[in-house]
């Protein structure tokens, strides 16, 4: 089990390093990308050995096959929805002459029957070819994704780290002070964080920390937009991470209050074990299963919320391009980015399932 924790931890660290370093903005300095590739491969080998040794190989393979089928279904449904919706990628306010429009559609194969277009798309997808963007003439979709994915990944991973680093300690602290004024205050803050949507929180933070409304002393404290250096990360990451942090805090508190009533906790206290040891070593670990369970949907929430955040803060990530591609009916770009987001969600859910056995060894995946 320790090997699995170490292995997946190294994989995560290696992949984060690869993506951030290839994105051109890595906070820990100019570490060569080769280092992160070796780190990721080493961790993947350790994790793979732990999976096989822990008799979870069949489970992992089954989930990977299911993931492939899910992504295939998503690709098919997205393709069909785009084709059957009214309008087309070259329908604009100013109509093109019929012969020019026919030539453009013939270039991209849109004049062919739907079944032939679908089979052609699957063939290109099997070869790893996502096609060329209709809006950005001559630019492959894969290149657009490779340029924007590191930025969206940074925004998402920083927001999730912020959510867990804030949410779990707040939940533990609130549970340890159950029914106190501090507990009630923290829960009011958590409920407010859940209720307020990110597209309201973002502008409010910009008004306070960038324009000094209503506190003039805070004017210009943080930049209101863009993604150029670490100081630019603070407002969008805070905006995107506050809601999941509030959800995690409430879930951690609720779960810990249930575990505190368990017999083994009363036994530990009766033996004279220090309260802090009981709280953090015994109660917290056994309270993390519900938190892990909601981690998958939280990843989905962070990814979908990043669409709005990237628009609000002018961040050149995948979410911004996806929103624009929907408006432009850029079929290849919509399909490519939808598949990338779907793959990220499927992988996140698989990692959550594997982490169950780390938090609670009694759980067997087979």
C-alpha positions in Angstrom: 0.0 0.0 0.0 2.9 2.4 0.8 4.2 1.6 -2.7 1.0 2.6 -4.3 0.9 5.9 -2.4 4.5 6.6 -3.3 4.0 5.5 -6.9 0.8 7.6 -7.6 2.3 10.5 -5.7 5.4 10.4 -8.0 3.2 10.1 -11.1 1.1 13.1 -10.0 4.2 15.2 -9.2 5.9 14.1 -12.5 2.9 14.9 -14.6 2.4 18.2 -12.9 6.0 19.1 -13.5 5.8 18.0 -17.2 2.7 20.0 -17.9 3.7 23.1 -16.1 7.3 23.0 -17.4 6.1 22.4 -21.0 3.7 25.3 -20.5 6.6 27.6 -20.0 5.7 28.7 -16.4 6.9 26.6 -13.6 7.1 28.0 -10.1 10.0 25.9 -8.9 12.5 27.1 -11.5 13.9 25.9 -14.8 14.1 22.2 -14.1 14.7 20.2 -17.3 11.6 18.5 -18.7 13.6 15.2 -18.9 13.8 15.1 -15.1 10.0 15.2 -14.8 9.5 12.5 -17.5 11.8 10.2 -15.6 10.1 11.0 -12.4 6.7 10.2 -13.9 7.8 6.9 -15.5 9.4 5.8 -12.2 6.3 6.6 -10.3 4.1 4.9 -12.9 6.2 1.8 -12.6 6.0 1.8 -8.8 2.2 2.3 -8.9 1.8 -0.4 -11.5 3.7 -2.9 -9.4 1.6 -2.0 -6.4 -1.6 -2.4 -8.4 -0.6 -5.9 -9.6 0.7 -7.0 -6.2 -2.4 -5.7 -4.5 -4.6 -7.8 -6.9 -6.2 -4.7 -8.4 -4.9 -5.3 -11.9 -8.2 -6.7 -13.1 -10.1 -3.8 -11.5 -7.8 -1.2 -13.1 -8.0 -2.8 -16.6 -11.7 -3.1 -16.4 -12.0 0.6 -15.4 -9.7 1.6 -18.3 -11.8 -0.3 -20.8 -14.9 1.3 -19.4 -13.2 4.7 -19.7 -12.4 4.0 -23.3 -16.1 3.1 -23.9 -17.3 6.2 -22.1 -15.1 8.5 -24.1 -16.3 6.7 -27.3 -19.9 7.4 -26.4 -19.2 11.0 -25.5 -17.4 11.5 -28.9 -20.3 9.9 -30.8 -23.0 11.9 -29.0 -21.1 15.2 -29.3 -20.5 14.5 -33.0 -24.2 13.8 -33.7 -25.5 16.7 -31.6 -23.2 19.1 -33.5 -24.4 17.8 -36.8 -28.1 17.8 -36.1 -28.3 21.2 -34.4 -29.7 24.0 -36.6 -27.1 26.1 -38.4 -23.6 25.3 -39.4 -20.0 26.5 -38.8 -20.1 28.8 -41.9 -23.5 30.4 -41.3 -22.9 34.0 -40.4 -24.9 37.2 -40.1 -23.7 38.0 -43.6 -24.4 35.0 -45.8 -21.7 33.7 -48.0 -22.3 33.2 -51.7 -23.6 29.6 -52.3 -20.6 28.6 -54.5 -18.1 29.8 -51.9 -19.9 28.1 -49.1 -20.1 24.9 -51.1 -16.4 25.0 -51.7 -15.6 25.5 -48.0 -17.9 22.7 -47.0 -16.3 20.4 -49.6 -12.9 21.2 -48.2 -13.8 20.1 -44.7 -16.0 17.2 -45.9 -19.2 18.7 -44.6 -21.0 18.0 -47.9 -20.7 14.2 -47.3 -23.4 12.1 -45.7 -23.4 12.1 -41.8 -22.5 8.4 -41.7 -19.4 9.0 -43.9 -18.4 12.1 -41.9 -18.7 10.0 -38.7 -16.6 7.1 -39.9 -14.0 9.6 -41.2 -13.9 11.3 -37.8 -13.5 8.0 -36.0 -10.7 7.0 -38.3 -8.9 10.3 -37.7 -9.4 10.0 -34.0 -7.9 6.4 -34.0 -4.8 7.9 -35.6 -4.6 10.7 -33.0 -5.7 13.4 -35.5 -8.2 15.8 -34.1 -8.4 17.8 -37.3 -8.0 21.5 -38.1 -9.9 24.3 -36.5 -12.5 26.0 -38.7 -12.0 29.3 -36.9 -8.2 29.4 -36.7 -7.4 28.5 -40.3 -4.6 26.1 -40.7 -4.1 25.4 -37.0 -4.5 21.8 -35.9 -6.7 21.3 -32.9 -4.0 19.3 -31.2 -1.7 22.3 -31.3 -4.4 24.6 -29.8 -5.0 22.1 -27.0 -1.2 21.7 -26.3 -0.9 25.4 -25.9 -3.9 25.9 -23.7 -4.0 22.7 -21.6 -1.1 23.7 -19.3 -2.8 26.9 -18.4 -6.1 25.3 -17.6 -4.3 22.5 -15.8 -2.5 25.0 -13.6 -5.7 26.9 -12.8 -7.5 23.6 -12.0 -4.7 22.0 -9.9 -4.0 25.1 -7.9 -7.7 25.6 -7.2 -8.1 22.0 -6.1 -5.0 22.2 -3.8 -6.4 25.4 -2.3 -9.8 23.7 -1.8 -8.3 20.7 0.1 -5.7 22.7 2.1 -8.5 25.1 3.3 -11.5 22.8 3.4 -10.1 19.8 5.4 -8.5 21.9 8.2 -11.6 24.1 8.5 -13.8 21.0 8.7 -11.6 19.4 11.3 -11.4 22.6 13.4 -15.2 23.1 13.2 -15.8 19.4 14.2 -13.5 19.8 17.2 -15.4 22.9 18.3 -18.8 21.4 17.7 -21.8 23.7 18.5 -19.5 26.5 19.5 -19.7 30.1 18.2 -16.6 29.4 16.1 -18.2 26.2 14.6 -21.3 28.1 13.7 -19.3 31.0 12.1 -17.2 28.6 10.0 -20.4 26.8 8.8 -22.0 30.1 7.9 -18.9 30.9 5.9 -19.0 27.5 4.2 -22.7 27.8 3.3 -22.0 31.2 1.8 -19.2 29.8 -0.2 -21.4 27.0 -1.6 -24.3 29.4 -2.4 -22.3 32.1 -4.1 -21.5 31.3 -7.8 -18.0 31.9 -9.1 -19.1 34.5 -11.6 -20.2 36.7 -8.7 -17.3 36.0 -6.4 -14.8 36.8 -9.2 -16.0 40.3 -9.9 -16.4 41.0 -6.2 -12.8 40.0 -5.5 -11.6 42.2 -8.4 -13.5 45.1 -7.1 -12.0 44.8 -3.6 -8.4 43.8 -4.4 -7.8 45.5 -7.7 -10.1 48.6 -7.7 -10.2 49.2 -3.9 -14.0 49.2 -3.6 -14.9 49.9 -0.8 -11.4 49.8 0.7 -9.2 52.3 -1.1 -6.1 50.9 0.6 -6.4 47.7 -1.4 -6.5 49.4 -4.8 -4.0 47.8 -7.1 -3.0 45.1 -4.6 -3.7 42.3 -7.2 -4.0 42.4 -11.0 -7.6 42.1 -12.2 -7.0 39.8 -15.2 -4.6 37.8 -17.4 -2.2 34.9 -16.5 1.3 36.2 -16.8 3.1 35.5 -13.5 2.3 33.9 -10.1 0.7 37.1 -8.7 -1.9 36.9 -11.5 -2.9 33.4 -10.3 -4.2 34.5 -6.9 -7.6 36.0 -7.8 -8.7 33.3 -10.3 -7.5 30.4 -8.2 -9.2 31.9 -5.1 -12.4 32.4 -7.1 -12.4 28.9 -8.4 -11.3 27.2 -5.2 -13.6 28.8 -2.7 -16.7 26.9 -3.5 -15.1 23.4 -3.5 -13.3 24.4 -0.3 -16.6 25.2 1.4 -18.1 21.9 0.2 -15.1 19.9 1.5 -15.2 21.8 4.9 -18.9 20.9 5.4 -18.3 17.3 4.3 -15.3 16.8 6.5 -17.1 18.3 9.5 -20.1 16.1 9.0 -18.1 13.0 8.5 -15.9 13.6 11.5 -18.9 14.2 13.8 -20.2 10.7 12.8 -16.8 9.0 13.4 -16.3 10.8 16.8 -19.3 8.8 18.1 -17.7 5.4 17.1 -16.7 2.9 19.7 -13.0 2.8 18.8 -12.8 6.6 19.5 -14.3 6.3 22.9 -11.9 3.4 23.6 -8.9 5.4 22.6 -10.0 8.3 24.8 -10.6 5.9 27.7 -7.0 4.6 27.3 -5.7 8.1 27.8 -4.7 8.9 24.2 -4.2 12.6 23.7 -7.2 14.3 22.2 -5.2 15.8 19.3 -3.8 12.3 18.5 -7.3 10.8 18.5 -8.6 13.6 16.3 -5.9 13.7 13.7 -4.7 10.1 13.6 -7.9 8.1 14.1 -10.9 10.3 13.4 -9.6 12.3 10.5 -8.3 9.2 8.5 -11.6 7.4 8.9 -13.5 10.5 7.9 -11.8 11.0 4.5 -13.9 8.4 2.6 -16.9 10.7 2.0 -14.4 13.5 1.1 -12.8 11.3 -1.5 -16.2 10.3 -2.8 -17.1 13.9 -3.6 -13.7 14.6 -5.1 -14.7 13.2 -8.5 -17.7 15.5 -8.8 -15.6 18.4 -7.4 -13.1 17.9 -10.3 -16.0 18.2 -12.7 -17.2 21.3 -10.9 -13.8 22.9 -11.1 -13.4 22.1 -14.8 -16.9 23.4 -15.7 -16.4 26.4 -13.5 -13.1 27.2 -15.1 -14.9 28.1 -18.3 -16.5 31.1 -16.6 -13.4 32.0 -14.7 -11.2 32.0 -17.8 -13.7 34.4 -19.5 -14.0 36.7 -16.4 -10.2 37.0 -15.9 -9.2 36.8 -19.5 -7.1 33.6 -19.1 -6.1 32.0 -22.4 -7.0 28.5 -21.4 -9.0 25.6 -22.8 -12.3 26.8 -21.2 -12.1 30.1 -23.0 -11.5 28.5 -26.4 -14.2 25.9 -25.8 -16.8 28.6 -25.1 -15.7 30.5 -28.2 -15.7 27.4 -30.3 -19.3 26.7 -29.4 -20.3 30.2 -30.5 -18.3 29.7 -33.7 -19.6 26.2 -34.3 -16.0 25.1 -34.6 -16.7 21.3 -34.8 -13.2 19.9 -34.5 -12.2 22.2 -31.7 -15.4 21.4 -29.7 -14.9 17.7 -30.2 -11.2 17.8 -29.3 -11.6 19.8 -26.1 -14.7 17.8 -25.0 -12.7 14.6 -25.3 -9.8 16.1 -23.3 -12.1 17.2 -20.5 -13.9 13.9 -20.5 -10.6 12.0 -20.3 -9.5 14.2 -17.3 -12.8 13.5 -15.5 -12.5 9.7 -16.1 -8.9 9.6 -14.9 -9.8 11.7 -11.8 -12.6 9.2 -10.9 -10.3 6.2 -11.3 -7.6 7.8 -9.1 -10.3 8.5 -6.4 -11.4 4.8 -6.5 -7.8 3.7 -6.1 -7.3 6.1 -3.2 -10.1 4.4 -1.3 -7.8 1.5 -0.5 -5.1 3.9 0.7 -7.4 5.7 3.2 -9.1 2.5 4.3 -7.2 -0.8 3.8 -10.4 -2.8 4.5 -11.7 -1.8 1.1 -10.8 -4.3 -1.5 -11.0 -3.5 -5.2 -11.2 -6.5 -7.4 
